[in-house]
Amino acid sequence: MFSQNGLSLDQAPPLSVVFRFFFSGALFGILTGLLILLFKTTIFNAHSLEAIILTHTLTLGVMLSFMFAALFQMLPVIAGVTLKSPVQKANFVQYPFMLGVISLLFAFNSNAPWLFGLASLLLGGSILTIAGIMLKNLIKLPHHSSSSKGILLTLSSLFIVILLALYLTGTLSGLFAGTYYTEVKEAHYSFGLFGWIALLIVSISFQVIEMFYVTPSYPKLVSKYLPLTLLTLLVITSIIGLFSSYIWMFSNILLALLLSGYALLTLKRLTQRKRPLTDATVWFWRMGMSSLLLSMAFMIISQFKEIAALQTLSYIFFTSFALSIVFAMFYKIVPFLTWFHLNSQGYFTAPMMHEVIHPKTAKKHLYIHLATIVTFVLSIFIPQMILLAGLLTILSFGWMTYQIIHAHLLYKKTQETGEKFDMNMG
Amino acid sequence: MIISQFMTQEHRDCDTEFAAAEQAAANGDWADAEEKFMLFANTTLRHFKREEDELFPAFEAQTGSSEGPTQVMRYEHEQVKDLIGKLAHALEDQDKDAYLSLCESAMILLQQHNMKEEQMLYAMCDRVLPQETKVSTLEKMKKVVL
């Protein structure tokens, strides 16, 4: 009974499994910055090739890498799911995944059918396999928390996003006629943003807001039903959308209202913290939730008034929402894991969390991130500012890359030179 | 659900006391921090003792397993006790940065531990223990002192 729950002494996967995905995510983040310098404000036209390339660098390269980092670590804690041989699985996912992202970006750029085929094989194979393994483990759980159920739905959504993407790349590689190309594209996009990214953050927040900041838990009604409602809405809309695309307008407004309610509730929870100290990660959460509110507000308005700038603002703030939460999680997870692993291995010279990444360092990143988003918004009106936004994006992810390398080196150094309790003594 | 309810409430009480001590240390009010820290440490250690002396043995007797989740929980208790010791040292040295840094580690460790207990172990106890055992274990736990 218990082994199924995954309660074992060595539940936590090796540090390298988590760090490698944070590292590759940060590298794709730097690539995002370089692409912004190259593409400039053409990215603000959502239908341009440049925007599509940039979106996939951000969603697949950055967000999905970070999701893997978070899930490999968090599944044992929040759902009691321990993945067997995690290093092997991480290797199996990471290399085909990274090659897949690169080939997809080149495929978009060159429109070469064989590249779309290669990308489908690499990305479809790696993502569907690991999402499938995680899903299988989650489905087997005898009792669910709201977070584990939410993650189950998130991974199902990711599964759908990838299947829809395979239909699109299959069409582009000449495999199918692509009769429903436009409808599938709309569904792929909505499932990606709402079903996967937003649902992932919602599900994780049910657990980590309470855990990191010691707040009252979310109301049962919200934690139990919000993820399922979001996903059901998306499924129904996608099916009806095959016949009538107007349905998306109603669905988008409903989704935006639900997510705005969630954002307000989370902001309220953050004011109800039992731990009154405010560190950078609390501000990252506040910034993320405020960005979500703004993004949803602009999305609702743009359903009624077709102004390009409104849509662009909605995208910018949605990106800010997702990245703010990633950074909030990063500055808790990396210092904690570095300390936790070394401490568990018996090193009494294990560096404390503040020695791995000092709160002041996280705060500096907060300012860089804030400046990046402000610069992006300004560049809608002053196009030259986009170059500064690109440079700040590189600085932001470069900052993150440096923190991972620093933590990794500190970990290695402690293992090599640190003093250790002799576990076999006595 | 009587086990879950009682034990979960104890977790929340520990959190409140922990946060009060952390805030006092952040303010540099070391006398206040020490008083609140002692309260937190005592409540936490008594909670551990209640589990290790009463709840875990009852669960182990019922399921016939002493190497399952209770073993992991005991191990995690040791990790937390170790941190409580380090926190006490930092408090004695009035080293604010060290104290707050240890607070971060302790809080995440405690919350992860609490989550496993609340979502798995207590839920299992409420499910597998007969009603009369639950009532008597709860009574015995309430009588435990440090």
Interface residues (C-beta under 8 A of the other chain):
Chain A: M1 F2 N5 L7 S8 L9 V77 I78 G80 H143 S145 Q207 E210 M211 F212 V214 R273 K274 R275 P276 L277 K332 P335 F336 W339 F340 N343 S344 M352 M353 H354 E355
Chain B: D15 T16 F18 A19 E22 Q23 A26 T63 S65 G68 P69 Q71 V72 Y75 Q79 D82 D97 A98 L100 S101 L102 E104 S105 M107 I108 L109 Q111 Q112 M115 K116 Q119 M120 A123
